[in-house]
Amino acid sequence: MSYKFIVRNPHDAHVGGWRGRMRHWGARRPWALLAAVLVAGAGLGAGASAGIGLADAQRMESQLARQQQELEQVRRQSQQEINALAARLGELQAQANRLNALGERLTQAGQLEDGEFDFQGAPGQGGADLAGDMPLPELTAGLDDIERQFAASGQQLSVIESLLFDRQMESNAMPSRSPVRRSYITSSFGSRADPFGRGRQFHKGIDFHASVGDPVMSVADGVVSFAGTRNGYGNTVEVDHGNGYVTRYAHNSRLTVKPGDLVRAGQQVAKAGSSGRSTGAHVHFEVWENGRVVNPRQFLGDSRTPVARRGRG
């Protein structure tokens, strides 16, 4: 008797057995096998779909973040432009206020009517065409043009102010008012009888009625050139107004200024009295032009000042 031994590969035996069992199981349950294949395919498809959807979501989220950054950058740039325009507007408003204040000073100095230089109210305007959006460059150019106009107007008004100021200074330096309030002339300029009964005398000034202690005021702006006692004049103040004009205030009871003081028109320089060669309390007023005494009457602000001819001194 012969025996034949056949050695099989264990893997082949296993695979063969598995395949056999599957064929046997599939032959017995074909619907079960189909279901298993479908379930496996569905699982693979769902996994792939889930992976694709997550990538799309991440990409959209990244795009949204970039768009938000771009919008924020645009917003910051727009705000910077608005801030720059606001600064320009503030500068123009400051220039308008300056021109308005300058106009008010010119109105007072030039004695113009109120409202001549009023920049507060907006002038009337009109137009029949429809309006549209104004581009930023056009708006900026318009602001530049307004700023140039303001600058030119300011320079012109400053020149006018300077001229009016010089004229006002010249006017203030010109004797043009009475040295005593609510008074009258008691002795005029020129030849008269000597109040002390010594014949004729040339009176170099005008005498104003006053009581002892009444304020004696400078008739114009100037600098006190003398404050002291002069022979015959008593306590005397002399004010140099420039342009060759000097005024003298004599027979005072007390002086309230000293040499070198700057005085304004209407400012008190002394108190009235009867010092020196005088018959009673009064104010003796003289005007000197380029070293020559002149009639003060022509410089008085009110030519209707009443005159009562009574010698005083």
C-alpha positions as CSV (number, residue, x, y, z in Angstrom):
1,M,0.0,0.0,0.0
2,S,1.4,3.4,-0.9
3,Y,0.7,6.6,0.8
4,K,1.0,10.1,-0.9
5,F,1.5,13.0,1.3
6,I,0.4,16.4,-0.1
7,V,1.6,19.5,1.7
8,R,-0.6,22.6,1.3
9,N,0.3,26.2,1.9
10,P,-1.5,27.3,5.0
11,H,-2.4,30.7,3.4
12,D,-3.8,29.1,0.4
13,A,-5.8,26.9,2.7
14,H,-7.1,29.9,4.6
15,V,-7.9,32.0,1.5
16,G,-9.4,29.1,-0.2
17,G,-11.6,28.4,2.9
18,W,-12.6,32.1,3.1
19,R,-13.5,32.3,-0.5
20,G,-15.3,29.1,-0.2
21,R,-17.3,30.2,2.7
22,M,-18.1,33.6,1.0
23,R,-19.3,31.8,-2.1
24,H,-21.3,29.4,0.0
25,W,-22.7,32.3,2.2
26,G,-23.3,34.5,-0.9
27,A,-25.0,31.7,-2.7
28,R,-27.2,31.1,0.3
29,R,-27.9,34.9,1.0
30,P,-27.3,37.1,-2.1
31,W,-29.3,40.1,-0.7
32,A,-27.1,40.2,2.4
33,L,-23.9,40.5,0.3
34,L,-25.3,43.3,-1.7
35,A,-26.3,45.3,1.4
36,A,-22.9,44.9,2.8
37,V,-21.3,46.3,-0.3
38,L,-23.7,49.3,-0.4
39,V,-23.1,50.1,3.3
40,A,-19.4,50.1,2.8
41,G,-19.6,52.4,-0.3
42,A,-21.9,54.8,1.5
43,G,-19.5,55.0,4.4
44,L,-16.6,55.8,2.1
45,G,-18.7,58.5,0.3
46,A,-19.9,60.2,3.5
47,G,-16.3,60.4,4.8
48,A,-15.1,62.0,1.5
49,S,-18.1,64.5,1.5
50,A,-17.4,65.4,5.1
51,G,-13.7,66.1,4.3
52,I,-14.7,68.4,1.3
53,G,-17.3,70.3,3.3
54,L,-14.8,71.1,6.1
55,A,-12.3,72.4,3.6
56,D,-14.9,74.7,2.0
57,A,-15.9,76.1,5.3
58,Q,-12.3,76.8,6.3
59,R,-11.7,78.5,3.0
60,M,-14.9,80.7,3.3
61,E,-13.9,81.6,6.9
62,S,-10.5,82.7,5.7
63,Q,-12.0,84.8,2.9
64,L,-14.4,86.4,5.3
65,A,-11.6,87.3,7.7
66,R,-9.6,88.9,4.8
67,Q,-12.7,90.9,3.7
68,Q,-13.2,92.1,7.3
69,Q,-9.6,93.3,7.4
70,E,-10.0,95.1,4.1
71,L,-13.2,96.8,5.3
72,E,-11.5,97.9,8.5
73,Q,-8.6,99.3,6.5
74,V,-11.0,101.2,4.3
75,R,-12.9,102.5,7.3
76,R,-9.6,103.8,8.9
77,Q,-8.6,105.5,5.7
78,S,-12.0,107.1,5.4
79,Q,-11.9,108.3,9.0
80,Q,-8.4,109.8,8.4
81,E,-9.7,111.7,5.4
82,I,-12.7,112.9,7.5
83,N,-10.4,114.0,10.3
84,A,-8.2,115.9,7.8
85,L,-11.2,117.7,6.4
86,A,-12.4,118.5,9.9
87,A,-9.0,120.1,10.6
88,R,-9.2,122.2,7.5
89,L,-12.7,123.2,8.4
90,G,-11.5,124.3,11.8
91,E,-8.7,126.4,10.2
92,L,-11.1,128.1,7.9
93,Q,-13.5,128.8,10.7
94,A,-10.7,130.4,12.7
95,Q,-9.8,132.6,9.7
96,A,-13.4,133.6,9.3
97,N,-13.5,134.5,13.0
98,R,-10.4,136.6,12.6
99,L,-11.7,138.4,9.6
100,N,-15.0,139.1,11.4
101,A,-13.2,140.5,14.4
102,L,-11.0,142.6,12.1
103,G,-14.1,143.8,10.3
104,E,-15.7,144.9,13.6
105,R,-12.5,146.9,14.4
106,L,-12.6,148.5,11.0
107,T,-16.3,149.2,11.4
108,Q,-15.5,151.1,14.6
109,A,-12.4,152.8,13.3
110,G,-13.9,153.8,10.0
111,Q,-17.4,154.6,11.5
112,L,-19.1,152.2,9.1
113,E,-22.5,150.8,9.5
114,D,-23.0,147.6,11.6
115,G,-23.0,144.4,9.6
116,E,-20.7,145.7,6.9
117,F,-18.2,143.0,7.7
118,D,-20.5,140.3,9.1
119,F,-19.1,136.8,8.4
120,Q,-21.5,135.0,10.8
121,G,-24.6,134.8,8.6
122,A,-24.5,132.9,5.3
123,P,-25.3,134.9,2.2
124,G,-28.2,133.8,0.0
125,Q,-27.5,131.4,-2.8
126,G,-29.5,129.4,-5.4
127,G,-29.3,127.1,-8.4
128,A,-31.7,125.3,-10.7
129,D,-29.6,122.3,-11.6
130,L,-29.8,119.0,-9.7
131,A,-27.0,118.3,-7.3
132,G,-24.7,115.3,-7.4
133,D,-22.0,113.7,-5.3
134,M,-18.8,115.8,-5.0
135,P,-15.5,113.9,-5.4
136,L,-13.1,114.2,-2.6
137,P,-10.3,115.9,-4.8
138,E,-12.8,118.5,-5.9
139,L,-13.9,119.2,-2.3
140,T,-10.2,119.5,-1.2
141,A,-9.5,121.9,-4.1
142,G,-12.5,124.0,-3.1
143,L,-11.2,124.3,0.5
144,D,-7.8,125.3,-0.8
145,D,-9.4,128.0,-2.9
146,I,-11.4,129.4,0.0
147,E,-8.3,129.4,2.2
148,R,-6.4,131.4,-0.4
149,Q,-9.3,133.9,-0.6
150,F,-9.4,134.2,3.2
151,A,-5.6,134.8,3.3
152,A,-5.8,137.5,0.6
153,S,-8.8,139.2,2.2
154,G,-7.0,139.1,5.6
155,Q,-3.9,140.8,4.2
156,Q,-6.0,143.5,2.5
157,L,-8.0,144.2,5.7
158,S,-4.8,144.3,7.7
159,V,-3.4,147.0,5.4
160,I,-6.6,149.0,5.8
161,E,-6.6,148.5,9.5
162,S,-3.0,149.8,9.7
163,L,-3.9,152.9,7.6
164,L,-6.9,153.6,9.8
165,F,-4.9,153.0,12.9
166,D,-2.2,155.5,11.8
167,R,-5.0,158.0,10.9
168,Q,-6.6,157.4,14.3
169,M,-3.3,157.8,16.1
170,E,-2.7,161.0,14.2
171,S,-6.2,162.2,15.1
172,N,-5.8,161.3,18.7
173,A,-2.5,163.2,18.8
174,M,-4.3,166.3,17.5
175,P,-5.7,168.6,20.3
176,S,-9.4,168.3,19.7
177,R,-11.4,168.6,22.9
178,S,-11.9,170.7,26.0
179,P,-9.6,170.2,29.0
180,V,-12.5,170.6,31.4
181,R,-15.9,169.0,31.4
182,R,-19.1,171.0,31.4
183,S,-17.3,174.4,31.4
184,Y,-17.2,177.7,29.6
185,I,-14.6,180.0,28.4
186,T,-13.9,183.0,30.7
187,S,-11.1,184.6,28.7
188,S,-10.2,184.1,25.1
189,F,-7.0,184.0,23.1
190,G,-5.3,187.3,22.1
191,S,-5.1,190.9,23.2
192,R,-7.1,191.7,26.4
193,A,-7.0,194.0,29.5
194,D,-4.7,192.8,32.1
195,P,-6.8,191.2,35.0
196,F,-4.5,192.8,37.5
197,G,-5.1,196.3,36.1
198,R,-1.8,196.9,34.5
199,G,-2.9,197.9,31.0
200,R,-3.1,195.6,28.0
201,Q,-1.8,192.1,27.7
202,F,-1.5,189.4,25.1
203,H,-3.3,186.3,26.4
204,K,-1.5,183.2,25.0
205,G,-4.3,180.7,25.8
206,I,-7.9,180.2,26.8
207,D,-9.2,180.3,30.3
208,F,-11.9,177.8,31.3
209,H,-14.1,178.1,34.4
210,A,-13.4,175.5,37.0
211,S,-13.6,174.9,40.7
212,V,-10.6,173.9,42.8
213,G,-10.0,170.2,42.5
214,D,-11.9,169.7,39.2
215,P,-10.1,167.2,36.9
216,V,-7.9,168.8,34.2
217,M,-7.6,166.4,31.2
218,S,-5.2,166.0,28.3
219,V,-6.9,167.0,25.0
220,A,-5.0,164.4,23.0
221,D,-2.6,161.5,23.3
222,G,1.0,162.4,24.1
223,V,3.9,162.3,26.5
224,V,4.3,164.6,29.5
225,S,7.3,166.8,28.7
226,F,7.0,169.1,31.8
227,A,5.3,168.8,35.1
228,G,6.3,171.5,37.7
229,T,6.1,175.2,38.5
230,R,6.6,177.9,35.9
231,N,6.9,181.6,36.6
232,G,3.5,183.2,36.3
233,Y,1.8,179.8,35.4
234,G,2.0,178.2,38.8
235,N,1.7,174.4,38.8
236,T,1.9,173.5,35.1
237,V,1.7,170.4,32.9
238,E,2.9,170.3,29.3
239,V,2.2,167.4,27.0
240,D,4.0,166.8,23.7
241,H,1.6,165.2,21.2
242,G,4.1,164.8,18.3
243,N,3.9,166.4,14.9
244,G,5.0,169.7,16.5
245,Y,2.1,170.1,18.9
246,V,2.5,170.8,22.6
247,T,-0.4,171.7,25.0
248,R,0.0,173.5,28.3
249,Y,-2.3,173.3,31.4
250,A,-1.6,176.0,34.1
251,H,-2.6,177.4,37.5
252,N,-3.4,173.9,38.8
253,S,-3.7,173.1,42.5
254,R,-2.0,169.7,42.1
255,L,-0.3,167.7,39.4
256,T,-1.2,164.0,38.8
257,V,1.5,163.1,36.2
258,K,5.2,163.4,35.9
259,P,7.6,163.9,33.0
260,G,7.8,160.9,30.7
261,D,4.3,159.7,31.5
262,L,2.3,158.5,28.5
263,V,-1.2,160.0,28.6
264,R,-4.3,159.4,26.5
265,A,-6.9,161.8,25.3
266,G,-9.3,162.5,28.2
267,Q,-6.9,161.3,30.9
268,Q,-6.5,163.5,34.0
269,V,-3.1,165.3,34.2
270,A,-3.9,167.7,37.1
271,K,-6.5,169.2,39.4
272,A,-7.7,172.8,38.8
273,G,-6.7,175.6,41.1
274,S,-5.4,179.1,41.2
275,S,-1.6,178.8,41.6
276,G,0.7,181.4,40.0
277,R,-0.5,184.7,38.6
278,S,-4.2,184.1,38.9
279,T,-7.3,185.9,40.3
280,G,-9.2,182.7,41.0
281,A,-9.7,179.0,40.3
282,H,-9.7,178.3,36.5
283,V,-7.8,176.3,33.9
284,H,-5.4,178.1,31.6
285,F,-5.0,176.1,28.3
286,E,-2.4,176.8,25.6
287,V,-1.5,175.1,22.2
288,W,1.9,175.4,20.7
289,E,2.5,174.4,17.1
290,N,6.2,174.0,16.0
291,G,7.3,176.4,18.8
292,R,4.7,179.0,18.1
293,V,1.7,179.7,20.2
294,V,-1.6,179.4,18.3
295,N,-5.3,180.0,19.1
296,P,-6.5,176.9,21.0
297,R,-10.1,177.6,19.9
298,Q,-9.6,175.9,16.5
299,F,-8.6,172.7,18.2
300,L,-11.6,172.4,20.6
301,G,-13.9,169.6,19.9
302,D,-17.0,171.6,20.4
303,S,-16.8,175.0,18.7
304,R,-20.0,176.0,20.5
305,T,-18.3,176.3,23.9
306,P,-19.9,179.4,25.5
307,V,-17.7,182.3,26.1
308,A,-17.9,184.7,29.1
309,R,-15.2,187.4,29.0
310,R,-13.8,187.7,32.4
311,G,-10.1,188.0,33.1
312,R,-8.6,185.2,35.1
313,G,-4.9,185.1,34.4
